């Protein structure tokens, strides 16, 4: 008991009273993840403090600071022969470089790809959940989901959690009956269709390179070279991007993985104009 007094230990019954609202004395059954099948939508938010209120309390004035620092560079663009997706592989946790081999492209199905920027946990969870919904759609309707519909599903998921601390900027790339498709989806529910997108803290460097060399009538090899060059230049200028370039090509008959090349070798290949 003396140890309990020194450590400030509290029995579980007292702790539970701090987390359960009002006069509620037991935990209720909650959904384990987002579900599209209920008439009244429920979200898998932990019992306790309201999430947006908790995030507001985590500021410097309150003596606690949670900085959601991330670093990455991803890019994707459409051209005559499909969609090129290129990403780096460095994962950071604040100022700490956690990994140089992170896979930032999520293979949703053979005709859909998703990219990761922001929180790796958020991107992986929601895009894997999207993969499940896309598979269920195909089983129910006997044809695969369109790129536009898949991106809309992800956007609707994000809208339900707006203001609750999610951090995600994803590009959904694919090929359907309408041809190649490319959409950007953000953690606040933003959904944009376009020819070219880049996300992450190195995106300004990638945009500068890709904008200068992008043409819709490029050959396949020119598109591969442009994707590699965009990521290589971004990793050279952005300390939070690096590792290897993982590149995918979305074609009419599905995606293929083009290459996995070390950026340090690419920087020497493209050193003209860098230094």
KAFEN-V732680 format. One record per run of one state. SS is the DSSP state (2 for helix, 1 for strand, 0 for the rest). FROM is the first residue (numbers start at 0). TO is the last residue. If there is no record, write none. Layout:
# KAFEN-V732680
ss-><SS & SS>
from-><FROM & FROM>
to-><TO & TO>
This chain:
# KAFEN-V732680
ss-><0 & 2 & 0 & 2 & 0 & 2 & 0 & 2 & 0 & 1 & 0 & 1 & 0 & 1 & 0 & 1 & 0 & 1 & 0 & 1 & 0 & 1 & 0 & 2 & 0 & 2 & 0 & 1 & 0 & 1 & 0 & 1 & 0 & 1 & 0 & 2 & 0 & 2 & 0 & 1 & 0 & 1 & 2 & 0>
from-><0 & 1 & 7 & 11 & 19 & 50 & 57 & 59 & 62 & 73 & 79 & 81 & 87 & 90 & 93 & 95 & 99 & 104 & 109 & 111 & 115 & 117 & 118 & 119 & 141 & 146 & 160 & 167 & 176 & 178 & 186 & 190 & 193 & 195 & 199 & 202 & 213 & 219 & 237 & 243 & 251 & 253 & 262 & 269>
to-><0 & 6 & 10 & 18 & 49 & 56 & 58 & 61 & 72 & 78 & 80 & 86 & 89 & 92 & 94 & 98 & 103 & 108 & 110 & 114 & 116 & 117 & 118 & 140 & 145 & 159 & 166 & 175 & 177 & 185 & 189 & 192 & 194 & 198 & 201 & 212 & 218 & 236 & 242 & 250 & 252 & 261 & 268 & 274>
